[in-house]
Amino acid sequence: MAKEKNSIPTRIPKSMFDELDRALTKRFENKLISRKDFKMIEGMRLVGRMPEWKLALEKLKKVPKKENVRW
């Protein structure tokens, strides 16, 4: 079984998948994306363009592990 060269297997929680699906459906109904772009790959690309997402990733880089935090 050959895999595509650029495919990366990912697992996301079902709730996140459902929320992304609802958002894409809303974008499609408002004619902001075409039927061709109405897929999860486009949703992931749009999420990656959001400044809040980039800020969250930067914050994640700096947050220590839970075991290292002293109370």
N, C-alpha and C positions, 0 to 999 in steps of 0.2 A: 504494500500500500504506500504509494508515494504521496508525500505532503507537498503543498505549495511552498515555494521558496520563502515567501514573506509571511506565511501564516504563523501566528503565535497563539498557542492554546491558552485561553483565559477562562477563569471561572469567576462569576460575579453572583452575588446573592439574588434570589428570585425577586425580592422586593425592588431592588435597584433596576433589574431588567424590566419589570412591569412599569415602573415610573418612567424609564426612558422610552418605553413603547408608547405610553400615554402621551408623552411630550411630542414624540414624532408624529403620532396620529393627529394631535392638535395642529402641529405645523403643516401637515398635509391638508387638513380640512380648511385651514386658512390660506391655502395656496402659497405657502412660503417655500415649499420644496415640491419637487415633481415625484411622480410614482417611481421613477428610476432611483431617486435618492432616498426613498422611503425604506431604509434598511438600517440595521443596527450599526453597521460600519460608519454610516453617515452620522448617526447619533453620537458615537464615540468621538468622531472627528470634531463635531460641534462642541461637545463637552470639553475636549482638549483645547479649544480656542478661548474658553471663558477665563477671564482674569481671576475670578474667584477660585477656579480649579487650580490655576498655577500658584496662587497664594497658598492654597491648602497643601499642595505638594511641597512647597518651600518650608512650610511650618512642620510638615511631617518629617523632613530631613533633620530638623533640629530637636524634635521631642525625644527625650530619653526613654529607655525601656521602663516599664512600670516597676520592675524590680530595683531600678537604680534611683528611684525617687524616694527621698527621705521625708517623712512627715514630722 
